[in-house]
Amino acid sequence: MTPAELAEVVLSAAHAVFTDRGLDRAALPAQTTLERPRNPDHGDYASTLALQLSKKVGVPPRELATALAEQLGRAPGIKSVEIAGPGFLNIRLDAAAAGQLAKVIVEAGEAYGRSDTLAGQKINLEFVSANPTGPVHIGGVRWAAVGDALSRLLRATGAEVGTEYYFNDAGSQIDRFARSLLAAAKGEPAPEDGYGGAYIAEIATEVANRRPEVRELDDAAAQEVFRVEGVELMFAEIRSSLRDFGVEFDTYFNEKDLHDRGELEQALDRLRAQGHLYESEGATWLRTTDFGDDKDRVLRKSNGEWTYFAADCAYYLDKRERGFERVVIMLGADHHGYIGRMKAMSACFGDDPERNLEILIGQLVNLVRDGAPVRMSKRAGTVVTLEDLVDAIGVDASRYALARYSSDSPIDIDVELWTRATRDNPVYYVQYVAARTASVGRNAAEVGLTRGEAADFHAELLSHEKENELLKALAEFPAVVSSAAELRGPHLVARYLERLAGAYHRFYDNCRILPRGDEEVTDLHRARLWLNDATRVVIANGLRLLGVSAPERM
């Protein structure tokens, strides 16, 4: 019996109690949820339904809980129901009902854990969005891991998601990039406000090889060639790096397209029609202070140049007009000040900032080796890049390490820890269960042990304490996935997988799955193989949500 099925049984019991007592059934919720007691001695599940309904129907909570307990006690699969405190219901399943979950999971396969919790939501999820002026640095890599995992979680819970990378390929930073390339091609030092690092010389050389005529052009014309070609090369490198990291975007959106298509003017027209623009000192301003911003924002300067915020407005409007009801943007720690102005901008367009716009802020990441921060990339010159991180600990460990912590917490990634083949390495600890469950399956086949037909599965034999503990952990997965999606927290999945891994190891150490020597294969061996395979399914499903592999051998 799954938690969702048990919740339906509890609600059905409540309907029966209300009918018997002539209580108003309109007070009953459409659905109810169950909790896991912190103390396993208190049962398998706990319900607060009696407490929730007591005031609505004027019946003391313990009296209502007593009636519910009596009704539930007659339901198939429920071993016992106890009343605790003011009206908590502590429910225990019998072994057969609890064990059936193993079959449910194996038969569901990749679908186990998926739901329609967020069905009907159309979400645009923008993350990474590093400027095409250098390789993706470690802060951007964090958003690559977290953002991709979040997109998987949102889709697993029924949302329609469009992932997006925004290339700021217009503006002053691109001019500085082009000047840096030109200087490198001429053998000169980088401009004072330019970009350094070996990658600048590499790109400058590649541009010169692709466009040899650039050597004959004057500086202004040459700089334009380096701008166009350099951005294209950097863009391609960033996409390739992310692809190797397992991250592909549905849309790569260029800021320059907003300018070329006149979308900044269109955004101004919309804001003007909403009555939130004004002119002052020759510049065009957006009155964001009307919606809680600390100051109004310039959209077009007195010299006619657009500000970055003007492009932000046009880009937000573009997303909304593409049909996305909710715009989610992931930004780095240095962008915390953007939240107020972006929320105000959304309101200026006539949107509800709490419903239509969501901004997530990620904190800093440090790569640590021998107890000291790794501060510099040999290639980028000033930052640790995606390639540096992957070279140090690998793709799987990188993705898991970055997704394992709440994005609003700074993290240090210890190279020694994340490359260690021991249980204190979290990704190794979880992946080892994936490999061990697969190994059990292979070994079972060698000795002629198979699960057998589903109809012959004896779930009631899974009565050992450690089997029950593992079944409880497996049952939590759908709720964890749903919570992780709603709370934008892939780390909840990672931490769950580590708890599940611990439960499996304890099961494996205490409950022999394979027959010894010439021992006859029994129904208990088969039942435990179902449980082993169910664990393999959930571990693989959870790792897949994080973009991490579930190896069959380690």
C-alpha positions as CSV (number, residue, x, y, z in Angstrom):
1,M,0.0,0.0,0.0
2,T,1.4,3.4,-1.0
3,P,1.1,6.5,1.2
4,A,-1.4,7.9,-1.4
5,E,-3.5,4.8,-1.2
6,L,-3.5,4.8,2.6
7,A,-4.4,8.5,2.5
8,E,-7.5,7.6,0.5
9,V,-8.3,4.9,3.0
10,V,-8.2,7.4,5.8
11,L,-10.4,9.8,3.9
12,S,-12.8,7.0,3.1
13,A,-13.0,6.1,6.8
14,A,-13.7,9.8,7.6
15,H,-16.6,9.8,5.1
16,A,-18.0,6.7,6.8
17,V,-17.8,8.2,10.2
18,F,-19.4,11.5,9.1
19,T,-22.2,9.6,7.4
20,D,-22.8,7.4,10.5
21,R,-22.9,10.5,12.8
22,G,-24.8,12.7,10.5
23,L,-22.0,15.2,10.3
24,D,-21.6,17.7,7.5
25,R,-19.5,15.9,4.9
26,A,-18.8,19.3,3.2
27,A,-16.2,19.8,6.0
28,L,-14.1,17.0,4.6
29,P,-11.1,17.9,2.5
30,A,-10.8,16.6,-1.1
31,Q,-7.6,14.9,-0.1
32,T,-5.5,14.4,3.0
33,T,-1.8,13.8,3.7
34,L,0.0,11.5,6.1
35,E,3.2,12.1,8.0
36,R,6.1,9.8,9.0
37,P,6.4,9.6,12.8
38,R,9.9,10.6,13.9
39,N,9.8,7.6,16.3
40,P,9.2,4.4,14.5
41,D,7.7,2.9,17.6
42,H,4.7,5.3,17.0
43,G,3.8,3.4,13.8
44,D,4.2,3.6,10.1
45,Y,2.2,6.7,9.4
46,A,0.5,9.5,11.4
47,S,-2.7,11.5,10.6
48,T,-3.9,14.8,12.1
49,L,-7.2,14.6,10.3
50,A,-9.2,14.4,13.5
51,L,-7.5,17.6,14.8
52,Q,-8.2,19.4,11.5
53,L,-11.9,18.5,11.4
54,S,-12.8,18.8,15.1
55,K,-13.6,22.5,15.2
56,K,-15.4,22.5,11.9
57,V,-17.9,19.9,13.1
58,G,-18.0,20.6,16.8
59,V,-16.8,17.2,18.0
60,P,-13.9,16.8,20.5
61,P,-10.7,15.7,18.6
62,R,-10.1,12.5,20.6
63,E,-13.8,11.5,20.2
64,L,-13.5,12.0,16.5
65,A,-10.1,10.2,16.4
66,T,-11.6,7.3,18.3
67,A,-14.4,6.9,15.7
68,L,-11.8,7.2,12.9
69,A,-9.6,4.6,14.5
70,E,-12.4,2.1,14.9
71,Q,-13.4,2.6,11.2
72,L,-9.8,2.3,10.0
73,G,-9.2,-0.8,12.1
74,R,-11.6,-2.6,9.8
75,A,-9.8,-1.6,6.6
76,P,-7.8,-4.3,4.8
77,G,-4.0,-3.9,5.2
78,I,-4.1,-1.9,8.4
79,K,-2.7,-3.8,11.4
80,S,-3.5,-1.3,14.1
81,V,-4.5,2.3,14.8
82,E,-3.6,4.1,18.1
83,I,-4.7,7.5,19.3
84,A,-2.0,9.7,20.8
85,G,-2.1,13.1,22.5
86,P,-5.1,15.3,21.7
87,G,-6.1,13.3,18.7
88,F,-3.2,12.1,16.5
89,L,-3.8,8.8,14.7
90,N,-0.8,6.5,14.6
91,I,-1.3,3.8,11.9
92,R,0.5,0.5,11.4
93,L,0.2,-1.5,8.2
94,D,0.4,-5.3,8.2
95,A,3.4,-6.8,6.5
96,A,1.5,-7.8,3.3
97,A,0.1,-4.3,2.8
98,A,3.5,-2.6,3.5
99,G,5.4,-5.1,1.3
100,Q,3.1,-4.6,-1.7
101,L,5.0,-1.3,-2.3
102,A,8.0,-3.2,-3.6
103,K,5.9,-4.7,-6.5
104,V,4.2,-1.3,-7.1
105,I,7.7,0.3,-7.5
106,V,9.1,-2.3,-9.8
107,E,6.1,-2.3,-12.0
108,A,6.0,1.5,-12.2
109,G,9.7,1.7,-13.1
110,E,10.7,5.2,-14.2
111,A,7.2,6.5,-13.5
112,Y,7.5,5.9,-9.7
113,G,7.8,9.3,-8.0
114,R,6.2,11.2,-10.9
115,S,3.0,13.1,-10.2
116,D,0.7,15.8,-11.6
117,T,1.2,18.1,-8.6
118,L,2.2,21.0,-10.8
119,A,0.1,20.0,-13.8
120,G,-1.2,23.0,-15.8
121,Q,1.7,25.3,-14.9
122,K,3.8,26.7,-17.7
123,I,7.1,27.8,-16.4
124,N,10.1,29.5,-18.1
125,L,13.3,28.5,-16.2
126,E,16.3,30.6,-16.9
127,F,19.7,29.7,-15.4
128,V,23.4,30.1,-15.9
129,S,23.1,32.9,-18.5
130,A,26.9,33.7,-18.2
131,N,28.2,36.4,-20.5
132,P,29.9,35.1,-23.6
133,T,33.1,36.8,-22.5
134,G,34.8,33.8,-20.9
135,P,34.3,30.1,-19.8
136,V,31.6,29.3,-17.3
137,H,32.9,29.9,-13.8
138,I,32.2,27.7,-10.8
139,G,29.3,29.9,-9.7
140,G,27.6,29.4,-13.0
141,V,28.3,25.7,-12.8
142,R,26.3,25.6,-9.6
143,W,23.3,27.0,-11.4
144,A,23.9,24.6,-14.3
145,A,23.6,21.6,-11.9
146,V,20.7,23.1,-9.7
147,G,18.8,24.5,-12.7
148,D,18.9,21.4,-14.7
149,A,17.9,19.3,-11.7
150,L,15.1,21.7,-11.0
151,S,13.8,21.5,-14.6
152,R,13.7,17.7,-14.2
153,L,11.8,17.9,-11.0
154,L,9.3,20.4,-12.3
155,R,8.6,18.1,-15.3
156,A,8.4,15.1,-13.1
157,T,5.6,16.8,-11.2
158,G,3.6,17.7,-14.3
159,A,4.7,21.3,-15.1
160,E,5.3,22.3,-18.7
161,V,8.9,23.8,-18.6
162,G,11.0,25.7,-21.0
163,T,14.6,26.0,-20.0
164,E,16.5,29.1,-21.3
165,Y,20.0,30.5,-21.5
166,Y,20.2,34.2,-22.0
167,F,23.3,35.5,-23.8
168,N,24.2,39.1,-23.0
169,D,25.8,39.6,-26.4
170,A,25.2,43.3,-26.6
171,G,26.6,46.1,-24.5
172,S,29.8,47.3,-23.0
173,Q,31.1,44.0,-21.7
174,I,31.2,42.7,-25.3
175,D,33.1,45.8,-26.4
176,R,35.7,45.1,-23.7
177,F,35.8,41.4,-24.8
178,A,36.4,42.5,-28.4
179,R,39.1,45.0,-27.4
180,S,40.8,42.2,-25.3
181,L,40.9,39.9,-28.3
182,L,42.3,42.6,-30.6
183,A,45.0,43.4,-28.1
184,A,45.9,39.7,-27.8
185,A,46.1,39.4,-31.6
186,K,48.5,42.3,-31.7
187,G,50.6,40.9,-28.9
188,E,49.6,43.8,-26.6
189,P,48.6,43.6,-22.9
190,A,44.8,43.3,-22.2
191,P,43.1,46.7,-21.8
192,E,42.8,47.9,-18.2
193,D,39.1,47.1,-18.1
194,G,39.5,44.0,-20.4
195,Y,39.7,40.3,-20.0
196,G,42.8,38.2,-19.3
197,G,43.6,34.5,-19.3
198,A,45.0,32.1,-21.9
199,Y,41.5,31.6,-23.4
200,I,41.6,35.2,-24.8
201,A,44.8,34.4,-26.7
202,E,43.3,31.1,-27.9
203,I,40.2,32.7,-29.3
204,A,42.1,35.6,-30.8
205,T,44.3,33.1,-32.7
206,E,41.3,31.1,-33.8
207,V,39.6,34.3,-35.1
208,A,42.7,35.3,-37.0
209,N,42.9,31.8,-38.6
210,R,39.3,31.9,-39.6
211,R,39.4,35.5,-40.8
212,P,43.0,36.1,-41.9
213,E,42.0,39.4,-43.5
214,V,41.5,40.8,-40.0
215,R,45.3,41.4,-39.8
216,E,45.0,44.0,-42.6
217,L,42.1,45.9,-41.2
218,D,42.2,49.1,-39.1
219,D,41.6,48.8,-35.4
220,A,37.9,49.7,-35.6
221,A,37.1,47.2,-38.3
222,A,39.3,44.5,-36.8
223,Q,37.6,45.0,-33.4
224,E,34.2,44.4,-35.0
225,V,35.4,41.2,-36.6
226,F,36.8,40.0,-33.2
227,R,33.5,40.9,-31.6
228,V,31.3,38.9,-34.0
229,E,33.7,35.9,-34.4
230,G,34.8,35.9,-30.8
231,V,31.3,35.9,-29.3
232,E,30.4,33.1,-31.7
233,L,33.4,31.0,-30.6
234,M,32.8,31.7,-26.9
235,F,29.1,30.9,-27.3
236,A,30.0,27.6,-29.0
237,E,32.5,26.7,-26.3
238,I,30.0,27.5,-23.5
239,R,27.3,25.4,-25.1
240,S,29.8,22.5,-25.6
241,S,31.0,22.7,-22.0
242,L,27.4,22.6,-20.7
243,R,26.5,19.8,-23.0
244,D,29.4,17.7,-21.7
245,F,28.1,18.5,-18.3
246,G,24.8,17.0,-19.2
247,V,22.9,20.3,-19.5
248,E,21.0,21.2,-22.7
249,F,18.7,24.2,-23.0
250,D,15.4,24.3,-24.9
251,T,16.2,27.9,-25.9
252,Y,19.4,29.9,-26.3
253,F,18.2,33.5,-26.3
254,N,20.5,36.4,-27.6
255,E,20.1,39.8,-26.1
256,K,21.0,41.3,-29.4
257,D,17.8,39.9,-30.9
258,L,15.8,42.0,-28.6
259,H,17.5,45.1,-30.0
260,D,17.3,44.0,-33.6
261,R,13.6,43.1,-33.4
262,G,12.7,46.4,-31.7
263,E,11.5,44.7,-28.6
264,L,12.9,47.3,-26.3
265,E,10.7,49.9,-28.0
266,Q,7.8,47.6,-27.7
267,A,8.4,47.2,-24.0
268,L,8.6,50.9,-23.5
269,D,5.3,51.3,-25.3
270,R,3.6,48.8,-23.1
271,L,5.0,50.5,-19.9
272,R,4.0,53.9,-21.2
273,A,0.5,52.6,-21.8
274,Q,0.4,51.3,-18.3
275,G,1.3,54.8,-17.1
276,H,4.6,54.1,-15.4
277,L,7.1,56.0,-17.6
278,Y,8.3,59.6,-17.2
279,E,11.0,61.8,-18.7
280,S,13.6,63.6,-16.6
281,E,16.9,65.2,-17.5
282,G,16.5,63.9,-21.1
283,A,16.3,60.2,-19.9
284,T,13.3,57.8,-19.8
285,W,12.5,56.4,-16.4
286,L,10.4,53.6,-15.0
287,R,8.5,54.5,-11.8
288,T,9.4,51.3,-10.0
289,T,9.1,53.0,-6.6
290,D,5.4,52.8,-6.9
291,F,5.8,49.0,-6.4
292,G,8.4,48.9,-3.6
293,D,11.7,49.5,-5.4
294,D,14.2,51.7,-3.6
295,K,14.5,54.1,-6.5
296,D,13.1,54.6,-10.0
297,R,15.1,53.0,-12.9
298,V,16.5,54.5,-16.1
299,L,15.5,52.6,-19.3
300,R,17.0,54.9,-21.9
301,K,19.8,57.4,-21.1
302,S,19.9,61.0,-22.2
303,N,22.3,60.1,-25.0
304,G,19.8,57.6,-26.4
305,E,21.6,54.4,-25.2
306,W,19.5,51.6,-23.6
307,T,20.3,50.4,-20.1
308,Y,20.7,46.8,-19.1
309,F,17.4,47.1,-17.2
310,A,15.6,48.0,-20.4
311,A,16.7,44.7,-22.0
312,D,15.6,43.0,-18.8
313,C,12.1,44.5,-19.2
314,A,11.9,43.5,-22.9
315,Y,13.1,40.0,-22.2
316,Y,10.6,39.5,-19.4
317,L,7.8,40.7,-21.7
318,D,9.0,38.4,-24.4
319,K,8.8,35.4,-22.1
320,R,5.3,36.3,-21.0
321,E,4.1,36.8,-24.5
322,R,5.4,33.3,-25.4
323,G,2.8,32.0,-23.0
324,F,4.8,31.3,-19.9
325,E,2.7,32.0,-16.8
326,R,5.6,31.9,-14.4
327,V,9.1,33.3,-15.1
328,V,11.8,31.8,-12.9
329,I,15.2,33.4,-13.0
330,M,18.3,32.0,-11.2
331,L,20.8,34.7,-10.3
332,G,24.2,34.8,-8.5
333,A,24.8,36.1,-5.0
334,D,25.9,39.5,-6.3
335,H,22.4,40.0,-7.9
336,H,20.4,40.2,-4.7
337,G,19.6,43.8,-5.4
338,Y,17.9,42.9,-8.6
339,I,14.9,41.3,-6.8
340,G,13.2,44.5,-5.9
341,R,13.5,46.2,-9.3
342,M,12.5,43.0,-11.2
343,K,9.4,42.5,-9.0
344,A,8.5,46.1,-9.5
345,M,9.0,45.8,-13.2
346,S,6.6,42.9,-13.3
347,A,4.0,44.9,-11.5
348,C,4.5,47.8,-13.9
349,F,3.5,45.5,-16.8
350,G,0.3,44.7,-14.9
351,D,1.4,41.3,-13.7
352,D,1.3,39.8,-10.2
353,P,5.0,39.6,-9.1
354,E,4.2,36.9,-6.6
355,R,2.5,34.7,-9.2
356,N,4.3,35.6,-12.5
357,L,7.9,36.2,-11.4
358,E,10.2,34.2,-9.2
359,I,13.9,35.0,-8.6
360,L,16.2,32.5,-6.9
361,I,19.6,33.6,-5.6
362,G,22.5,31.2,-5.4
363,Q,25.4,31.7,-3.0
364,L,29.1,31.3,-3.6
365,V,31.0,28.1,-4.3
366,N,34.7,27.4,-3.5
367,L,36.8,24.5,-4.7
368,V,39.1,23.4,-1.9
369,R,42.2,21.2,-2.2
370,D,44.4,20.3,0.8
371,G,42.3,22.6,3.0
372,A,43.0,25.7,0.9
373,P,40.8,27.3,-1.8
374,V,41.7,26.7,-5.4
375,R,41.6,30.3,-6.5
376,M,42.7,30.4,-10.1
377,S,42.2,28.5,-13.4
378,K,45.3,28.0,-15.5
379,R,43.2,28.8,-18.6
380,A,40.8,31.5,-17.4
381,G,43.4,33.3,-15.3
382,T,41.1,34.6,-12.6
383,V,38.4,32.1,-11.8
384,V,37.7,28.3,-11.4
385,T,35.8,27.1,-14.4
386,L,33.4,24.3,-15.2
387,E,36.3,22.3,-16.8
388,D,38.4,22.8,-13.7
389,L,35.7,21.4,-11.5
390,V,35.0,18.4,-13.8
391,D,38.8,17.7,-14.2
392,A,39.1,17.7,-10.4
393,I,36.2,15.5,-9.3
394,G,34.2,14.4,-12.5
395,V,30.8,15.2,-13.8
396,D,28.7,13.0,-11.5
397,A,30.4,14.2,-8.3
398,S,30.3,17.8,-9.5
399,R,26.5,17.7,-10.3
400,Y,25.7,15.9,-7.1
401,A,27.9,18.1,-4.9
402,L,26.4,21.3,-6.3
403,A,22.8,20.0,-6.1
404,R,23.2,18.6,-2.6
405,Y,23.0,21.9,-0.8
406,S,20.3,24.5,-0.6
407,S,21.3,27.1,-3.2
408,D,21.1,29.9,-0.7
409,S,24.0,28.3,1.3
410,P,27.6,28.9,0.4
411,I,29.5,25.7,-0.1
412,D,33.1,24.4,-0.2
413,I,33.8,21.4,-2.5
414,D,36.6,19.4,-1.1
415,V,38.5,17.7,-3.9
416,E,39.8,14.9,-1.6
417,L,36.3,14.1,-0.3
418,W,34.5,14.0,-3.6
419,T,37.1,11.8,-5.3
420,R,37.3,9.3,-2.4
421,A,35.8,5.8,-3.0
422,T,34.5,5.6,0.6
423,R,31.1,6.0,2.3
424,D,31.9,9.5,3.5
425,N,31.7,10.6,-0.1
426,P,28.0,11.2,-0.6
427,V,27.8,10.5,-4.3
428,Y,29.8,7.3,-3.9
429,Y,27.6,6.3,-1.0
430,V,24.5,6.6,-3.1
431,Q,25.9,5.2,-6.4
432,Y,27.3,2.2,-4.5
433,V,23.7,1.2,-3.7
434,A,22.9,1.5,-7.4
435,A,25.8,-0.8,-8.2
436,R,25.1,-3.2,-5.4
437,T,21.5,-3.7,-6.3
438,A,22.5,-4.3,-9.8
439,S,25.1,-6.8,-8.7
440,V,22.5,-8.6,-6.5
441,G,20.4,-9.0,-9.6
442,R,23.2,-10.4,-11.7
443,N,24.2,-12.8,-8.9
444,A,20.6,-13.9,-8.4
445,A,20.3,-14.8,-12.1
446,E,23.5,-16.9,-11.8
447,V,21.9,-19.1,-9.1
448,G,18.6,-19.3,-10.7
449,L,16.8,-16.8,-8.5
450,T,14.2,-14.7,-10.2
451,R,11.4,-12.5,-8.8
452,G,8.8,-14.8,-10.4
453,E,5.3,-13.7,-11.5
454,A,3.8,-10.7,-9.7
455,A,0.8,-12.8,-8.7
456,D,3.2,-15.1,-6.8
457,F,4.8,-12.3,-4.8
458,H,4.5,-13.0,-1.1
459,A,4.6,-9.5,0.3
460,E,3.7,-10.7,3.8
461,L,7.1,-12.3,4.1
462,L,8.8,-8.9,4.2
463,S,8.3,-8.6,8.0
464,H,11.8,-8.0,9.2
465,E,12.5,-4.7,11.0
466,K,15.1,-3.7,8.4
467,E,12.7,-4.6,5.5
468,N,10.0,-2.5,7.0
469,E,12.5,0.4,7.5
470,L,13.5,0.2,3.8
471,L,9.9,0.0,2.6
472,K,9.1,3.1,4.6
473,A,12.0,4.9,3.0
474,L,11.0,3.9,-0.5
475,A,7.4,5.1,0.2
476,E,8.7,8.6,0.9
477,F,10.1,9.2,-2.6
478,P,7.0,10.6,-4.4
479,A,6.4,13.1,-1.6
480,V,10.1,14.1,-1.6
481,V,10.0,14.7,-5.4
482,S,6.8,16.8,-5.0
483,S,8.3,18.9,-2.2
484,A,11.6,19.4,-4.0
485,A,9.8,20.7,-7.0
486,E,7.5,23.0,-5.1
487,L,10.3,24.3,-2.8
488,R,12.8,24.6,-5.7
489,G,15.1,22.4,-3.7
490,P,16.9,19.6,-5.6
491,H,19.0,19.1,-2.4
492,L,16.0,17.5,-0.8
493,V,16.3,14.6,-3.3
494,A,20.0,14.2,-2.7
495,R,19.6,14.1,1.1
496,Y,16.7,11.6,0.7
497,L,18.8,9.3,-1.5
498,E,21.5,9.3,1.2
499,R,18.9,8.2,3.8
500,L,17.6,5.6,1.4
501,A,21.1,4.3,0.8
502,G,21.6,3.9,4.6
503,A,18.3,2.0,4.9
504,Y,19.3,-0.3,2.0
505,H,22.8,-1.0,3.5
506,R,21.1,-2.0,6.8
507,F,18.7,-4.2,5.0
508,Y,21.5,-5.8,3.0
509,D,23.5,-6.5,6.1
510,N,20.6,-8.0,8.1
511,C,18.5,-9.8,5.5
512,R,20.1,-12.3,3.2
513,I,18.7,-12.0,-0.4
514,L,20.6,-14.8,-2.1
515,P,20.5,-18.5,-1.0
516,R,23.7,-19.9,0.4
517,G,25.4,-22.7,-1.4
518,D,22.9,-25.5,-2.2
519,E,20.1,-23.8,-0.2
520,E,16.8,-24.1,-1.9
521,V,15.3,-20.9,-3.3
522,T,12.3,-19.8,-1.3
523,D,9.5,-17.3,-1.5
524,L,11.4,-15.2,1.0
525,H,14.4,-14.9,-1.3
526,R,12.1,-13.9,-4.1
527,A,10.3,-11.3,-2.0
528,R,13.6,-9.8,-1.0
529,L,14.7,-9.7,-4.6
530,W,11.6,-7.6,-5.3
531,L,12.6,-5.3,-2.5
532,N,16.2,-5.1,-3.8
533,D,15.0,-4.3,-7.3
534,A,12.5,-1.7,-6.0
535,T,15.5,0.0,-4.3
536,R,17.4,0.0,-7.6
537,V,14.4,1.7,-9.3
538,V,14.1,4.5,-6.7
539,I,17.9,5.1,-6.5
540,A,18.1,5.3,-10.3
541,N,15.0,7.6,-10.5
542,G,16.4,9.9,-7.9
543,L,19.8,10.2,-9.4
544,R,18.2,10.8,-12.8
545,L,16.4,13.8,-11.4
546,L,19.8,15.2,-10.4
547,G,21.4,14.4,-13.7
548,V,23.7,11.8,-12.1
549,S,24.3,8.2,-13.4
550,A,23.2,5.1,-11.6
551,P,26.1,2.7,-12.4
552,E,25.6,-1.0,-12.5
553,R,29.2,-1.6,-11.5
554,M,31.8,0.3,-9.5
